[in-house]
Amino acid sequence: MSAKESESTKAKSAAKSTSRNTSEADTGGGGNGSSCSSSSTQEDDAIHIYATIAFIVIIIVIGVPMWWKTTEVYRVSLPYDEIQALNDEPIKTTFRVGLYCKSAERRETLAFELRKKFEQNFAFELDLRELLLDPETVAASKTPAKLESELLKRYPTSSGEFLLIEWNKLDDDILVTTERTAFISESATSLKAYQVLSSWILQEYKLKAILGSRDVQQTSKGRQLRLNSAPLQPHYEVLITVLNPRPDLQKVHWNVRAAAENYIARFLDELSVITNFTIKTQWIYQVGIDGIGTHPKQVQDDSKLGRHYALGEDSLPHIITSLEKKLGTQITDNPCIHFVVYVPPCSQAPLKIYRKDGQRATPKSGNVEAFTSAKWGGIVFASPSEATCLRYMEDESFSEVYLHAQDIMPVLLYQLRKIFDLENNAPLLDTALVPCNRIEPRLWEVDTFLRTNTIYLVHSATTTLQSLIQLLGGIEYIVINDEVGEAIHNAYRKVLEAKSQLLEGDLEQAALLAREAYTSAERAFFDPSLLALLYFPNEQKYAIYIPLFLPIMIPVVFSFNTIMKYFRKRKTSSAESQAKTKAE
């Protein structure tokens, strides 16, 4: 029994040992599989994290700058502060005056008093020089014209300058000539001379109106003086139209082209320093005032014809409105000055304009009646001669009507003077003006025209630039391309140069610079590219792009938390591994 029990005990012990070894082996194999699975998971996590990081880098480093650049509004750098500071230095003009008096004491007194009166002037700095002539030349000058000629020979004047010449035999205190000169009597005071310079030669009341001053010069009768002309433009079309309403009853003979070249062109050439003119002529037939709602009334008179036709003053604006549609000036962008010569047939001639009170607008007799519209032009009613109409009334036959330039062109020249405000002289007591018996305007009138409009153009260009800069600075999504930027920079430079030339007294050069400054400023202000994104503000841009990018950016933002956790866990595992290694 004992031997069997002993074998049985050994067999059980061997079985237990085998079972334990098998269990250990199984346990060892399971541990190796778990280790491999954990390593694979860590590699997948790392790939996921690095892919997320790469996606974030692509979006932030490449995507966002590309989006920012492609949606950026192109804006050229502009001198914002410098343009806003243009008004800090007012527009000042140097006015050079020469003064000649026989007596040195009177010359020095007048010079001192005139300088004192110009000290506080808002727009002009007086540069007065005293003129001298040798006694022999003065003794030989028996007439004012001779004295003037000698002084101009020795002291020639340029644009913008003026001479005051004393002459002892004058009916008035001051006599202003057609040149850049004026004669003053021995009794004329410095106040009278200053009034002539201020009111007629410099026309300060116009500058006050242009520069926005509330002070308006008043005449001795208390009437306020205002600007009558429209603002000067860089280019004008001058259109002379001859209207023959009844070519079946009359033939009008007139070389209108030659008349325009001999009169209008010569007049406008004197003003072409600061603005350009294009002169055109045309003939229009079968357009009459009776066909546009205006019917002249027959009025009996004591002429050989026994009647004339009255045209009411209140109907003249309607004539302009109706005729303008038929003159064909819509094809040009430049402002047009119209001169219409209307030749009525003998059945409606002669035409006379009547005021609202029933009196003739022009008391003098003649075949030419006219009226002027400052912003449009003028209309001349050139009626056939009385002899032509008498022949027509005898047999009502076809009429040959001859127009003469010496009758019509002086009227058109007067209308031009009114349109460009060359006739607006305030009356002054004991002061006279030499009649202008030439086609061209007086020299000092041309200087006044240049000076006034140069200051206007500089002021207008400055105002335009400041308004544009304020607009561009306030709305950041307006495109400012290279052309607009160059126009603004050029206008700014020309404004500064024009103001500098005005201060130096170079009137013609200042006029050229002012015209260029005004043209550049207007071109920049009305450039159509400024409206490219005007109706696509930043709010609309965000409203479009946020729904596009928000679904993409939300996962990216939340991925930052996962990335942070991964690197913290990796850092912790690395620290534990290093600690265990040190412990072994």
Buried (B, 14 or more C-beta within 10 A) or exposed (E): EEEEEEEEEEEEEEEEEEEEEEEEEEEEEEEEEEEEEEEEEBEEBEEBBEEBBEBBEEBEEEBEEEBEEEEEBEBBEBBEEEBBEBEEEEBBBBBBBBBBBEEEEEBEEBBEBBBEBBEEBEBBBBBBEEBBBEEEBEEEBEEBEEBBEBBBEEBEBEBBBBBBBBBEEBEBBBBBBBBBBBBBBBEBBBEBBBBBBBBBBBBBBBBBBBBEEEEEBEEEEEEEBEBBBBEBEBBBBBBBBBBBBBEEBBEBEBEBEEBBEEBBBBBBEBBEBBBBBEBBBEEBEEBBBEEBEBEBEEEEEEEEBEEBBBBBBEBBEBBBEBBBEEBEBEEEEBBBBBBBBBBBBBBBBBBBBBEEEEEBBBEEEEBBBBBBBBEBBBBBBBBBBBEBBEBBEEEEEEBEBEBBBEBBBEBBBBBBBBBBBBBBBBEBEEBBBBEBEEBBBBBBBBBBBBBBBBBBBBBBBBBBBBEBBEEBEEBEBBBBBEEBBBBBBBBBBBBBBBBEBBBEBBBBBBBBBBBBBBBBBBBBBEBEBBEBBEEEBEEEBEEEEEEEBEEEEEEBEEBEEEBEEBEEEBEEEEEEEEEEEEEE
